[in-house]
Amino acid sequence: MTFTFLVSCNQEPKVPADSFTVSGTIKGLDTKYMSRSVRDSTGKRITDSIAQLDEKIVRLKTDFVQNNPTSEAAVWYVSDMMIRSQISNEDAVAAFNKFDKSLKDFSYYKEIASRVKGIEATLIGKTVPDFTSNNTLDGSYFTFNSLRVNMC
């Protein structure tokens, strides 16, 4: 259904509050003149539909990764899911540990390996390795271990 409005140069069309325009497909949906209730229900349907599609895509990627540990595509999927926060750290580490070591020269494998190293290094209870820095107001050097306090 399409409503046509006469508009003079550089003016917004005068339309009733409950009017709306529909232009083309959902992708081209023009909600500017939709009533709030139509806009809200349409937006909710679209948002819900997108969420369902996203969940399905993540399930498909996860299934592919689990069933194809020698595939470069599986490595890319894990990398992509980590970037998009579509996979937990624990699941990412588990998937990485199942990958075939023949993929170790693949750039995405190296990226995941670096992330996994960071995840494992920052787990609760892990000791932070010592380092030296001069990132101070006067430029003097300090070591991280010199900042440790004995709490016992």
Backbone as a chain_set.jsonl record, in Angstrom:
{"seq": "MTFTFLVSCNQEPKVPADSFTVSGTIKGLDTKYMSRSVRDSTGKRITDSIAQLDEKIVRLKTDFVQNNPTSEAAVWYVSDMMIRSQISNEDAVAAFNKFDKSLKDFSYYKEIASRVKGIEATLIGKTVPDFTSNNTLDGSYFTFNSLRVNMC", "coords": {"N": [[0.853, -1.166, 0.0], [0.631, 2.181, -0.874], [0.879, 5.575, -0.113], [0.451, 8.732, -1.515], [1.848, 11.925, -1.272], [1.487, 15.405, -1.668], [4.069, 17.627, -1.998], [5.522, 20.702, -1.404], [8.342, 22.581, -2.512], [11.192, 21.962, -0.517], [9.761, 21.418, 1.863], [8.315, 19.575, 4.532], [6.018, 16.882, 4.095], [2.541, 17.241, 4.788], [0.904, 15.219, 6.835], [-1.498, 13.041, 8.378], [-1.18, 11.994, 11.82], [-1.443, 9.239, 12.141], [-0.807, 8.171, 9.698], [1.045, 6.473, 7.13], [3.857, 5.607, 5.047], [4.834, 3.223, 2.664], [7.563, 1.916, 1.149], [8.637, -0.11, -1.22], [10.523, -3.002, -0.366], [11.0, -4.651, 2.841], [13.586, -3.966, 3.521], [13.796, -1.44, 2.384], [11.998, -0.013, 3.838], [10.168, 2.797, 4.718], [9.894, 4.498, 7.518], [9.291, 6.977, 8.384], [6.825, 8.357, 8.285], [5.106, 6.698, 9.597], [2.715, 5.637, 12.025], [3.279, 5.696, 15.591], [2.588, 3.248, 16.841], [2.483, 1.443, 14.684], [5.083, 1.729, 13.726], [6.55, 0.883, 16.008], [5.676, -1.816, 16.302], [6.425, -2.889, 13.83], [9.178, -2.426, 13.888], [9.871, -4.038, 16.09], [9.194, -6.587, 15.116], [11.019, -6.79, 13.01], [13.468, -6.535, 14.397], [13.293, -8.803, 16.088], [13.275, -10.805, 14.139], [15.816, -10.473, 12.983], [17.413, -11.09, 15.205], [16.759, -13.814, 15.535], [17.776, -14.841, 13.139], [20.499, -14.226, 13.489], [21.103, -15.891, 15.699], [20.729, -18.398, 14.517], [22.734, -18.354, 12.573], [25.043, -18.269, 14.192], [24.795, -20.768, 15.451], [25.096, -22.437, 13.191], [27.729, -21.772, 12.412], [29.119, -22.602, 14.715], [28.552, -25.371, 14.751], [29.824, -26.069, 12.359], [32.499, -25.482, 12.972], [32.989, -27.318, 15.06], [32.743, -29.723, 13.673], [34.704, -29.629, 11.743], [37.667, -29.517, 12.306], [40.024, -29.298, 10.893], [39.822, -27.387, 9.023], [40.445, -24.341, 7.325], [38.444, -22.497, 7.084], [36.927, -22.984, 9.371], [38.66, -22.041, 11.309], [38.673, -19.338, 10.615], [35.976, -18.761, 11.143], [35.884, -19.04, 13.979], [37.621, -16.973, 14.712], [36.183, -14.778, 13.691], [33.811, -15.017, 15.208], [34.836, -14.541, 17.739], [35.654, -11.866, 17.55], [33.165, -10.671, 17.175], [31.994, -11.198, 19.565], [30.455, -13.52, 19.772], [30.96, -15.925, 20.811], [31.898, -17.633, 23.728], [34.769, -17.07, 25.858], [35.725, -19.471, 26.946], [34.623, -21.413, 25.215], [35.837, -20.629, 22.836], [38.556, -21.091, 23.395], [38.45, -23.865, 23.777], [37.649, -24.691, 21.184], [39.844, -23.774, 19.718], [41.894, -25.368, 20.79], [41.217, -27.789, 19.672], [41.76, -27.526, 17.011], [43.541, -28.59, 14.12], [47.037, -28.891, 14.101], [48.312, -28.379, 11.753], [47.35, -26.069, 10.752], [48.712, -23.977, 11.797], [50.258, -22.004, 10.515], [48.484, -20.379, 9.291], [47.017, -17.187, 9.049], [44.744, -16.425, 10.583], [44.67, -18.418, 12.486], [46.973, -17.825, 13.926], [46.192, -15.362, 14.965], [44.047, -16.131, 16.634], [45.478, -17.767, 18.372], [47.048, -15.869, 19.67], [45.046, -14.415, 20.983], [43.989, -16.424, 22.628], [46.18, -16.923, 24.235], [46.248, -14.487, 25.604], [43.751, -14.638, 26.906], [44.153, -16.853, 28.588], [46.27, -15.881, 30.112], [45.107, -13.915, 31.596], [43.311, -15.006, 33.316], [41.432, -15.372, 36.331], [43.307, -15.513, 39.263], [45.72, -16.061, 38.058], [49.175, -15.294, 37.904], [50.546, -12.179, 37.219], [52.971, -11.566, 34.793], [56.28, -10.25, 35.374], [57.317, -6.981, 34.365], [59.05, -4.216, 32.857], [58.884, -0.674, 32.857], [58.911, 2.732, 31.729], [56.897, 4.489, 31.944], [56.122, 6.859, 33.488], [55.616, 9.917, 35.386], [58.06, 11.3, 35.609], [59.646, 9.84, 33.924], [61.216, 7.835, 34.942], [62.332, 4.44, 35.408], [60.516, 1.493, 36.348], [59.704, -1.661, 37.867], [57.147, -4.105, 37.489], [56.948, -5.963, 39.543], [57.993, -4.508, 41.658], [55.879, -3.061, 42.531], [54.184, -4.749, 43.804], [52.408, -5.795, 46.671], [52.669, -7.315, 49.803], [50.09, -9.024, 51.076], [49.689, -10.641, 53.223]], "CA": [[0.0, 0.0, 0.0], [1.431, 3.394, -0.953], [0.163, 6.843, -0.063], [1.205, 9.78, -2.188], [1.64, 13.231, -0.651], [1.988, 16.536, -2.438], [5.037, 18.359, -1.184], [6.128, 21.828, -2.095], [9.793, 22.604, -2.426], [11.851, 22.07, 0.79], [8.839, 21.319, 2.986], [7.879, 18.237, 4.925], [4.622, 16.673, 3.746], [1.557, 17.339, 5.861], [0.18, 13.955, 6.879], [-2.058, 12.751, 9.69], [-0.261, 11.295, 12.723], [-1.532, 7.789, 12.015], [-0.539, 7.79, 8.32], [2.363, 5.906, 6.898], [4.214, 5.303, 3.67], [5.595, 1.995, 2.515], [8.262, 1.985, -0.122], [9.387, -1.302, -1.599], [10.658, -4.152, 0.515], [11.294, -4.345, 4.251], [14.88, -3.278, 3.564], [13.584, -0.049, 2.022], [10.826, 0.472, 4.562], [10.252, 4.191, 5.143], [9.077, 4.588, 8.732], [9.218, 8.375, 8.795], [5.455, 8.82, 8.463], [4.288, 5.668, 10.229], [2.295, 5.937, 13.392], [4.179, 5.106, 16.581], [2.25, 1.843, 17.08], [2.914, 0.681, 13.512], [6.543, 1.796, 13.724], [7.051, 0.048, 17.09], [5.427, -3.235, 16.027], [7.255, -3.256, 12.683], [10.558, -2.464, 14.384], [10.026, -5.213, 16.955], [9.2, -7.772, 14.257], [12.292, -6.809, 12.286], [14.514, -6.806, 15.379], [13.17, -10.211, 16.482], [13.67, -11.616, 12.994], [17.268, -10.368, 12.88], [17.976, -11.844, 16.33], [16.607, -15.234, 15.224], [18.744, -15.161, 12.084], [21.83, -14.194, 14.099], [21.253, -17.107, 16.5], [20.866, -19.518, 13.593], [24.065, -18.244, 11.966], [26.031, -18.662, 15.203], [24.686, -22.234, 15.591], [25.696, -23.042, 12.007], [29.182, -21.6, 12.511], [29.605, -23.45, 15.808], [28.496, -26.755, 14.272], [30.866, -26.233, 11.345], [33.796, -25.493, 13.666], [33.12, -28.578, 15.788], [32.831, -30.85, 12.745], [35.764, -29.424, 10.744], [38.828, -28.944, 12.996], [41.176, -29.143, 9.988], [39.424, -26.433, 7.993], [40.798, -22.929, 7.478], [37.18, -21.771, 7.268], [36.567, -23.124, 10.783], [39.529, -21.108, 12.041], [38.161, -17.997, 10.352], [34.711, -18.617, 11.883], [36.172, -18.785, 15.4], [38.163, -15.62, 14.782], [35.072, -13.859, 13.473], [32.901, -15.077, 16.354], [35.503, -13.886, 18.872], [35.583, -10.428, 17.296], [31.773, -10.253, 17.326], [31.538, -11.662, 20.891], [29.424, -14.522, 19.557], [31.443, -17.157, 21.411], [32.516, -17.364, 25.031], [36.208, -17.329, 25.895], [35.933, -20.894, 27.205], [34.318, -22.146, 23.978], [36.858, -20.275, 21.85], [39.781, -21.815, 23.763], [38.199, -25.284, 23.495], [37.678, -24.866, 19.729], [41.23, -23.572, 19.295], [42.685, -26.539, 21.188], [40.844, -28.918, 18.813], [42.214, -27.302, 15.646], [44.7, -29.336, 13.668], [48.258, -28.06, 14.178], [48.752, -28.04, 10.391], [46.82, -24.739, 10.453], [49.455, -22.996, 12.601], [50.813, -20.919, 9.703], [47.351, -19.603, 8.789], [47.003, -15.914, 9.797], [43.666, -16.389, 11.582], [45.092, -19.313, 13.564], [47.92, -17.047, 14.735], [45.398, -14.351, 15.671], [43.334, -16.804, 17.721], [46.495, -18.209, 19.329], [47.399, -14.687, 20.461], [43.899, -14.124, 21.857], [43.912, -17.495, 23.629], [47.277, -16.655, 25.178], [45.774, -13.386, 26.443], [42.659, -15.14, 27.751], [44.728, -17.708, 29.623], [47.139, -15.079, 30.981], [44.318, -12.998, 32.433], [42.34, -15.725, 34.136], [41.481, -15.059, 37.765], [44.26, -16.34, 39.996], [46.996, -16.131, 37.347], [50.163, -14.292, 38.294], [50.944, -11.293, 36.126], [54.432, -11.608, 34.642], [56.981, -9.0, 35.652], [57.719, -6.185, 33.214], [59.688, -2.946, 33.192], [58.331, 0.434, 32.082], [59.262, 4.088, 32.155], [55.69, 5.264, 31.735], [55.9, 7.603, 34.73], [55.666, 11.37, 35.17], [59.432, 11.778, 35.422], [60.34, 8.99, 32.971], [62.054, 6.83, 35.599], [61.919, 3.063, 35.191], [60.059, 0.691, 37.477], [59.275, -3.006, 37.5], [55.833, -4.429, 38.033], [57.125, -6.635, 40.833], [58.265, -3.529, 42.718], [54.59, -2.499, 42.944], [53.437, -5.769, 44.533], [52.309, -5.611, 48.112], [52.396, -8.566, 50.483], [48.843, -8.835, 51.813], [49.59, -11.617, 54.333]], "C": [[0.901, 1.232, 0.0], [0.511, 4.595, -0.919], [1.044, 7.882, -0.732], [0.843, 11.112, -1.562], [2.206, 14.304, -1.573], [2.876, 17.363, -1.526], [5.557, 19.521, -1.994], [7.621, 21.841, -1.762], [10.29, 22.83, -0.985], [10.887, 22.043, 1.979], [8.521, 19.864, 3.267], [6.423, 18.075, 4.515], [3.737, 16.774, 4.977], [0.726, 16.069, 5.83], [-0.392, 13.755, 8.267], [-1.08, 11.908, 10.505], [-0.309, 9.783, 12.556], [-1.307, 7.308, 10.58], [0.839, 7.167, 8.206], [2.586, 5.735, 5.411], [4.972, 3.991, 3.679], [6.261, 2.077, 1.16], [9.06, 0.71, -0.324], [9.379, -2.391, -0.555], [10.911, -3.692, 1.943], [12.608, -3.577, 4.354], [14.716, -1.791, 3.27], [12.418, 0.579, 2.741], [11.057, 1.889, 5.075], [9.321, 4.384, 6.328], [8.85, 6.025, 9.167], [7.789, 8.824, 9.094], [4.529, 7.742, 9.038], [3.849, 6.125, 11.606], [3.236, 5.225, 14.35], [3.883, 3.626, 16.771], [2.677, 0.965, 15.906], [4.428, 0.613, 13.48], [7.112, 0.858, 14.784], [6.857, -1.431, 16.792], [6.272, -3.718, 14.845], [8.715, -3.379, 13.12], [10.819, -3.689, 15.236], [10.079, -6.482, 16.118], [10.54, -7.901, 13.525], [13.434, -7.163, 13.227], [14.488, -8.269, 15.811], [13.634, -11.142, 15.374], [15.192, -11.613, 12.834], [17.932, -11.173, 13.985], [17.89, -13.342, 16.066], [17.596, -15.673, 14.141], [20.159, -15.188, 12.635], [22.088, -15.459, 14.91], [21.469, -18.324, 15.609], [22.255, -19.518, 12.957], [25.14, -18.694, 12.943], [25.999, -20.181, 15.401], [25.339, -22.941, 14.405], [27.222, -22.94, 12.036], [29.765, -22.537, 13.554], [29.619, -24.916, 15.391], [29.599, -27.023, 13.256], [32.239, -26.344, 12.004], [34.009, -26.831, 14.359], [33.349, -29.766, 14.85], [33.979, -30.756, 11.743], [37.023, -28.815, 11.366], [40.072, -28.793, 12.117], [40.924, -28.076, 8.928], [39.88, -25.003, 8.317], [39.539, -22.089, 7.696], [36.734, -21.84, 8.722], [37.39, -22.169, 11.641], [39.026, -19.687, 11.847], [36.868, -17.759, 11.123], [34.964, -18.314, 13.356], [36.72, -17.381, 15.58], [37.047, -14.584, 14.67], [34.119, -13.844, 14.673], [33.519, -14.437, 17.597], [35.409, -12.369, 18.726], [34.178, -9.903, 17.57], [31.178, -10.627, 18.688], [30.383, -12.643, 20.768], [29.802, -15.862, 20.174], [32.108, -16.799, 22.734], [34.014, -17.65, 24.953], [36.485, -18.82, 26.067], [35.693, -21.715, 25.94], [35.353, -21.858, 22.892], [38.154, -21.027, 22.127], [39.614, -23.299, 23.446], [38.266, -25.559, 21.994], [39.11, -24.754, 19.216], [42.074, -24.8, 19.607], [42.372, -27.766, 20.343], [41.323, -28.743, 17.374], [43.454, -28.128, 15.355], [45.908, -28.397, 13.636], [48.81, -27.721, 12.793], [48.276, -26.653, 9.98], [47.644, -23.621, 11.091], [50.053, -21.841, 11.807], [49.733, -20.011, 9.105], [47.188, -18.354, 9.66], [45.913, -15.873, 10.876], [43.965, -17.319, 12.747], [46.031, -18.556, 14.507], [47.186, -15.99, 15.557], [44.665, -14.975, 16.859], [44.327, -17.256, 18.783], [46.904, -17.056, 20.244], [46.275, -14.341, 21.441], [43.789, -15.159, 22.977], [45.008, -17.3, 24.682], [46.875, -15.531, 26.133], [44.673, -13.811, 27.392], [43.237, -15.945, 28.908], [45.598, -16.922, 30.599], [46.352, -14.193, 31.939], [43.223, -13.693, 33.231], [42.507, -15.347, 35.601], [42.426, -16.044, 38.439], [45.608, -16.472, 39.317], [47.907, -15.005, 37.824], [50.552, -13.481, 37.071], [52.466, -11.346, 36.001], [55.053, -10.24, 34.904], [57.31, -8.294, 34.336], [58.328, -4.888, 33.726], [59.107, -1.863, 32.29], [58.894, 1.748, 32.602], [58.083, 5.029, 31.924], [55.288, 5.932, 33.062], [56.003, 9.097, 34.43], [57.082, 11.864, 34.901], [60.248, 10.897, 34.48], [61.242, 7.945, 33.606], [61.459, 5.435, 35.402], [61.431, 2.428, 36.487], [59.723, -0.7, 36.958], [57.913, -3.257, 38.127], [55.971, -5.096, 39.407], [57.415, -5.666, 41.974], [56.976, -2.899, 43.248], [53.766, -3.485, 43.766], [53.504, -5.51, 46.026], [51.995, -6.98, 48.725], [51.176, -8.359, 51.382], [48.721, -9.768, 53.013], [50.193, -11.102, 55.614]], "O": [[1.837, 1.312, 0.796], [-0.508, 4.633, -1.609], [2.258, 7.898, -0.527], [-0.334, 11.401, -1.343], [3.264, 14.131, -2.176], [2.48, 17.746, -0.425], [5.985, 19.353, -3.136], [8.072, 21.176, -0.829], [9.863, 23.772, -0.318], [11.203, 22.616, 3.022], [8.465, 19.034, 2.36], [5.661, 19.039, 4.58], [4.154, 16.426, 6.082], [-0.065, 15.861, 4.91], [0.174, 14.25, 9.242], [-0.249, 11.194, 9.943], [0.69, 9.108, 12.805], [-1.589, 6.15, 10.274], [1.686, 7.325, 9.086], [1.644, 5.72, 4.619], [5.685, 3.698, 4.639], [5.6, 2.284, 0.143], [10.065, 0.493, 0.353], [8.353, -2.669, 0.064], [11.022, -2.496, 2.215], [12.739, -2.658, 5.163], [15.423, -0.967, 3.849], [11.897, 1.604, 2.299], [12.029, 2.148, 5.785], [8.101, 4.428, 6.165], [8.268, 6.261, 10.225], [7.559, 9.579, 10.038], [3.306, 7.869, 8.968], [4.536, 6.905, 12.266], [3.911, 4.266, 13.973], [4.81, 2.82, 16.854], [3.179, -0.14, 16.112], [4.996, -0.451, 13.232], [8.052, 0.114, 14.506], [7.772, -2.227, 17.006], [6.778, -4.839, 14.866], [9.399, -4.335, 12.755], [11.873, -4.315, 15.12], [10.905, -7.359, 16.37], [11.112, -8.987, 13.437], [14.277, -7.996, 12.896], [15.536, -8.91, 15.893], [14.302, -12.143, 15.631], [15.786, -12.661, 12.576], [18.915, -11.87, 13.734], [18.844, -14.071, 16.342], [18.178, -16.754, 14.226], [20.941, -16.074, 12.289], [23.17, -16.039, 14.822], [22.299, -19.182, 15.913], [22.877, -20.572, 12.82], [26.054, -19.424, 12.561], [27.049, -20.814, 15.505], [26.052, -23.929, 14.586], [27.921, -23.904, 11.722], [30.781, -23.19, 13.313], [30.592, -25.625, 15.65], [30.235, -28.076, 13.285], [33.044, -27.2, 11.636], [35.087, -27.417, 14.259], [34.068, -30.704, 15.196], [34.21, -31.691, 10.977], [37.412, -27.708, 10.995], [41.069, -28.219, 12.555], [41.744, -27.893, 8.028], [39.717, -24.527, 9.44], [39.571, -21.087, 8.41], [36.215, -20.859, 9.254], [36.877, -21.566, 12.584], [38.958, -18.915, 12.803], [36.674, -16.686, 11.695], [34.327, -17.425, 13.922], [36.322, -16.674, 16.505], [36.979, -13.637, 15.454], [33.675, -12.779, 15.101], [32.806, -13.857, 18.416], [35.112, -11.671, 19.696], [34.014, -8.82, 18.13], [29.993, -10.398, 18.933], [29.442, -12.606, 21.561], [29.047, -16.829, 20.071], [32.796, -15.784, 22.84], [34.466, -18.388, 24.077], [37.372, -19.37, 25.414], [36.475, -22.613, 25.627], [35.704, -22.747, 22.117], [38.783, -21.543, 21.203], [40.528, -23.924, 22.908], [38.869, -26.546, 21.572], [39.538, -25.547, 18.377], [42.882, -25.225, 18.78], [43.176, -28.697, 20.296], [41.301, -29.696, 16.595], [44.302, -28.338, 16.223], [45.805, -27.252, 13.195], [49.686, -26.865, 12.673], [48.739, -26.112, 8.975], [47.311, -22.446, 10.942], [50.331, -20.789, 12.383], [50.044, -18.993, 8.487], [47.219, -18.455, 10.887], [46.14, -15.343, 11.963], [43.56, -17.046, 13.877], [45.9, -18.637, 15.728], [47.527, -15.754, 16.716], [44.662, -14.417, 17.956], [44.047, -17.139, 19.976], [47.085, -17.245, 21.447], [46.536, -14.013, 22.599], [43.529, -14.813, 24.129], [44.774, -17.493, 25.875], [47.131, -15.614, 27.335], [44.654, -13.398, 28.552], [42.862, -15.746, 30.064], [45.658, -17.256, 31.782], [46.872, -13.771, 32.972], [42.318, -13.045, 33.757], [43.613, -15.039, 36.047], [42.352, -17.252, 38.214], [46.558, -16.95, 39.937], [47.449, -13.899, 38.11], [50.85, -14.037, 36.014], [53.174, -11.188, 36.995], [54.423, -9.206, 34.682], [57.552, -8.943, 33.318], [58.143, -4.514, 34.884], [58.864, -2.097, 31.106], [59.298, 1.858, 33.76], [58.268, 6.231, 31.733], [54.262, 5.609, 33.66], [56.429, 9.489, 33.344], [57.286, 12.743, 34.064], [61.426, 11.174, 34.253], [61.961, 7.239, 32.899], [60.248, 5.274, 35.25], [61.878, 2.782, 37.578], [59.488, -0.892, 35.765], [57.577, -2.688, 39.166], [55.195, -4.815, 40.32], [57.118, -5.965, 43.131], [56.986, -2.269, 44.305], [52.758, -3.103, 44.362], [54.52, -5.066, 46.561], [51.149, -7.714, 48.213], [51.238, -7.595, 52.346], [47.738, -9.689, 53.75], [50.185, -11.804, 56.626]]}, "num_chains": 1, "name": "protein.A"}
